[in-house]
Amino acid sequence: MDQNRQEPIRVLQINSGSGTFGGVSSFLYNVYTNIDKEKLQFDFLSPDVTTYGIHRAEIEKAGGRIYELGIKGNILTRKTGLYKRLRQFLTKHRYSIVHINSGNFFFNLFAVTAVRKAGVPCRIVHSHNAGDTNRSRIKKAVFKALKPQLERNATLLLACSRKAASYMFTDKTVREGGVQIVKNGINAERFRFDPEIRKTVRRELGLADKFVVGHVGRFYKQKNHAFLIRIFEKIHEKEPESVLLLFGKGDLETEVRDLVNELGLAPYVRFMGEVPDIERMYQAMDVFVMPSFHEGLPVSCVEIQAAGVPCVLSDTITEEIKIEDSMQFISLTESPEIWAQAALARKGHRDMDGYESVIRSGYAIRDVADGMFKMYKEMYKEMYKGSLAL
């Protein structure tokens, strides 16, 4: 590489989603749209199908590249395929910095090992989750034994929350400050409550006189959609003029649709898919409900608070996410009835200035993007002994 050329730092961003634009993808895209691309550029790689399909045109126009490895098969095949194909990819496409973003421990382990073997000098592992719905006793033991290896293969450890750091990395490393916390920043102004947009969207969706319950999340086991439907069943019993809006895609969507039909809720539950204007959809909501089994620090919960929508979340989600007083945490051991009562009690509790609280709490995307640029720049300077004028 010619160290005298004034080219942007180019970082390869890897995330594990397969065609589904979830929280991690949203976070990375938020950062991407707020960086100075003359100084910093991102390329995006997914093991199977890209998560950035809905933003491909914007990314490529801005100079970013999107790569898909097309890895399929069972869990073992996918993990071994990831190691092999990623190492081959990095032998052909040379990067100085690779940033691995996932809440899946084994994905991170296989990916960072391949990245190290490919000779990439700067290897970032970024934890975006704080739990695992399929961890047996044996899996937990293996997980614990392999944490030091994950850390040895990385040159920098990041996490979206303290809870996500503790989940992915060793207690000693977390305790000694070896993990940096990077907040899941958003463009708060974009989500600012607007009564006129609310009226327009509710009219467009035929929701003018409805009590609107919202949820954003991929249809995966972690998100606990079955319990969410049971909660809405109880909400609908008490408030017949209620509607549930579900945003996202995923493997369990058909199963959730079947449950909705079985309970006779089909006229009141809308499967909205992935939308490019989620900020408009938030305006229509009266309450946001997320009974996840675990989360790192969900971007949607930052966005929804910027829109001033009151939230009811499972207490498995880190309280670091709480910005507004209108957020309530409830145990998953409580009945759908209790959850429904809590959701209905939030009616009319909208915070008109939620976006200001989000900014004050350090979630402004511009600040987060600037912080990440400084992080990459320092890594790059160290690698080239400060010879670059960045």
Secondary structure as UniProt FT lines:
FT   TURN            3..4
FT   STRAND          9..15
FT   HELIX           23..32
FT   TURN            33..34
FT   TURN            37..39
FT   STRAND          40..46
FT   HELIX           53..55
FT   HELIX           56..61
FT   TURN            62..63
FT   STRAND          65..68
FT   HELIX           75..92
FT   STRAND          97..102
FT   HELIX           105..117
FT   TURN            118..119
FT   STRAND          122..127
FT   TURN            133..134
FT   HELIX           137..153
FT   STRAND          156..159
FT   HELIX           162..168
FT   HELIX           171..175
FT   TURN            176..177
FT   STRAND          180..181
FT   HELIX           188..191
FT   HELIX           195..204
FT   TURN            205..206
FT   TURN            208..209
FT   STRAND          211..216
FT   HELIX           221..223
FT   HELIX           225..238
FT   STRAND          242..247
FT   TURN            251..252
FT   HELIX           253..262
FT   TURN            263..264
FT   HELIX           266..268
FT   STRAND          269..273
FT   TURN            276..277
FT   HELIX           278..284
FT   STRAND          287..290
FT   HELIX           299..306
FT   TURN            307..308
FT   STRAND          311..314
FT   TURN            315..316
FT   HELIX           319..321
FT   TURN            325..326
FT   STRAND          327..330
FT   TURN            332..333
FT   HELIX           336..345
FT   TURN            346..348
FT   TURN            352..353
FT   HELIX           354..360
FT   TURN            361..362
FT   HELIX           365..383
FT   TURN            384..386
//
